[in-house]
């Protein structure tokens, strides 16, 4: 099954961007996933093809119109389209590895990239859009966020990473940040690779890596650590 992504955007030229390089690019060439863009402005009906208007109740900026977005969404994803409809939004639910894995296991996604001050709430409700955030900050538009989401998903598609186990021992898998990594040279600026990693004792190496992952998570992400500890107990 090919993972198919449809991006609704005012800037289709931003895609595929970095997704046409490295593992993701090779996977797209191989047909593991596909991408199409939909120009939202094509569904505007006014003389100047306006996609936004002033916010009801007053305020700064502009808001993307419900009617224009509804036509674009209905064109991109008919009612029987099984793919989730996502809206990249700073007020959305934070994207995490569990949601990434769920998306990677599905048929694809329809992703709306917001602009201006936001999107008319009525189209969010009427078209069942799932608001997704990639962090507690504001971007100039949803396009960079969509690229981040797709990068996270595509690397988990079967065969993309070559060794599927590569995705099982990294940050956020199992609820912890990833342990420190080392490679040659054995000595770098008087900093050696930890002896345990050169011991050949796989059980002790696994225990060391687990302890380091727990230490990093406890120090850097107390929110993740709290959830992890509650689950372990």
MOJO-V630348 format. One record per residue. RES is the residue in one letter. SS is DSSP state (@ for helix, = for strand, . for the rest). PHI is phi as a letter, one per 40 degrees, with the letter a starting at -180 (NA if undefined). D_FIRST is the distance of its C-alpha to the first C-alpha in Angstrom with 2 decimals. Layout:
BEGIN
<<RES	SS	PHI	D_FIRST> <RES	SS	PHI	D_FIRST>>
END
This chain:
BEGIN
<<X	.	NA	0.00> <X	.	c	3.80> <X	=	c	6.50> <X	=	b	9.14> <X	=	b	12.73> <X	=	b	15.74> <X	=	b	19.13> <X	=	c	22.31> <X	=	a	25.21> <X	.	c	28.67> <X	.	b	27.92> <X	@	c	24.80> <X	@	c	26.39> <X	@	c	25.64> <X	.	b	21.95> <X	.	c	20.12> <X	@	f	23.26> <X	@	c	22.86> <X	@	c	19.07> <X	@	c	19.67> <X	.	b	21.45> <X	@	f	21.08> <X	@	c	17.89> <X	@	c	16.03> <X	@	c	17.35> <X	@	c	16.42> <X	@	c	12.80> <X	@	c	12.78> <X	@	c	14.60> <X	.	c	12.20> <X	.	g	9.32> <X	.	c	7.61> <X	=	a	8.57> <X	=	b	10.74> <X	=	a	13.98> <X	=	b	16.50> <X	=	b	19.92> <X	=	b	22.17> <X	=	c	25.91> <X	@	d	27.45> <X	@	c	30.83> <X	@	c	29.78> <X	@	b	30.05> <X	.	c	33.58> <X	.	b	36.31> <X	.	c	39.42> <X	.	d	41.42> <X	.	c	40.39> <X	.	f	36.74> <X	.	c	37.34> <X	.	b	34.42> <X	=	b	36.68> <X	=	a	40.04> <X	=	c	42.59> <X	.	c	41.92> <X	.	c	43.57> <X	.	g	46.49> <X	.	g	47.03> <X	.	h	45.93> <X	.	c	44.75> <X	.	g	41.82> <X	=	b	39.58> <X	=	b	36.80> <X	=	c	33.74> <X	.	c	34.33> <X	@	c	32.54> <X	@	c	32.82> <X	@	c	31.34> <X	@	c	28.38> <X	@	c	27.79> <X	@	c	27.62> <X	@	c	25.17> <X	@	c	22.88> <X	@	c	23.16> <X	@	c	22.29> <X	@	c	19.18> <X	.	a	17.96> <X	.	d	19.49> <X	.	d	20.46> <X	.	c	17.56> <X	.	c	14.90> <X	.	c	13.41> <X	.	c	13.04> <X	=	c	16.07> <X	=	b	18.83> <X	=	b	20.41> <X	=	b	23.83> <X	=	c	24.88> <X	=	a	28.38> <X	=	c	31.01> <X	=	c	31.88> <X	=	c	28.40> <X	=	c	27.39> <X	=	d	27.11> <X	.	c	23.66> <X	.	b	23.44> <X	@	c	21.26> <X	@	c	20.47> <X	@	c	19.10> <X	@	d	17.14> <X	@	c	15.49> <X	@	c	14.83> <X	@	c	13.19> <X	@	c	11.03> <X	.	c	9.85> <X	.	b	9.02> <X	.	c	7.19> <X	=	i	9.74> <X	=	a	13.49> <X	=	b	16.40> <X	=	b	19.15> <X	=	c	22.77> <X	=	b	25.12> <X	.	c	28.61> <X	.	a	31.84> <X	.	g	35.57> <X	.	c	36.79> <X	.	i	33.71> <X	=	b	32.10> <X	.	d	33.98> <X	@	d	33.40> <X	@	c	33.21> <X	@	c	29.91> <X	@	c	28.44> <X	@	c	29.55> <X	@	c	28.96> <X	.	b	25.31> <X	.	f	24.47> <X	.	c	23.80> <X	=	c	23.19> <X	=	c	25.50> <X	=	b	24.41> <X	=	b	26.85> <X	.	b	26.45> <X	.	i	30.13> <X	.	c	33.62> <X	.	a	34.53> <X	.	b	34.33> <X	.	c	32.59> <X	.	c	33.60> <X	.	a	30.29> <X	.	c	26.80> <X	@	c	25.25> <X	@	d	25.98> <X	@	c	24.71> <X	@	c	21.36> <X	@	c	21.13> <X	@	c	21.99> <X	@	d	19.42> <X	@	c	16.54> <X	@	c	18.04> <X	@	c	18.14> <X	@	c	14.52> <X	@	c	13.05> <X	.	c	15.20> <X	.	c	13.68> <X	.	c	10.06> <X	.	d	9.86> <X	.	g	12.21> <X	.	c	13.44> <X	.	c	16.80> <X	.	g	17.25> <X	.	c	18.98> <X	@	c	16.93> <X	@	c	20.39> <X	@	d	21.29> <X	@	c	19.80> <X	@	c	21.74> <X	.	b	25.22> <X	.	a	25.60> <X	.	d	27.03> <X	.	g	26.10> <X	@	c	24.34> <X	@	g	26.75> <X	@	g	28.64> <X	.	b	30.58> <X	.	c	30.83> <X	.	c	30.25> <X	.	c	33.29> <X	.	c	35.09> <X	.	b	33.87> <X	.	b	36.22> <X	.	a	36.30> <X	.	c	39.00> <X	.	c	41.81> <X	.	c	43.21> <X	=	b	45.85> <X	=	b	45.22> <X	.	f	48.26> <X	.	g	49.84> <X	=	b	46.74> <X	=	c	45.59> <X	.	c	42.34> <X	.	d	43.04> <X	@	d	44.62> <X	@	d	42.40> <X	@	c	39.35> <X	@	b	41.37> <X	.	c	42.68> <X	.	g	40.05> <X	.	c	40.25> <X	@	c	36.64> <X	@	c	37.68> <X	@	c	39.97> <X	@	c	37.46> <X	@	c	34.91> <X	@	c	37.70> <X	@	c	38.78> <X	@	c	35.34> <X	@	c	34.98> <X	@	c	38.46> <X	@	c	37.82> <X	@	c	34.60> <X	@	c	36.61> <X	@	c	39.47> <X	@	c	37.40> <X	@	c	35.68> <X	@	c	39.06> <X	@	c	40.70> <X	@	b	38.09> <X	.	b	36.04> <X	@	d	38.35> <X	@	c	35.99> <X	@	c	33.26> <X	@	c	36.00> <X	@	c	37.36> <X	@	c	34.08> <X	@	c	33.55> <X	@	c	37.09> <X	@	c	36.95> <X	@	c	33.87> <X	@	c	35.52> <X	.	c	38.69>>
END
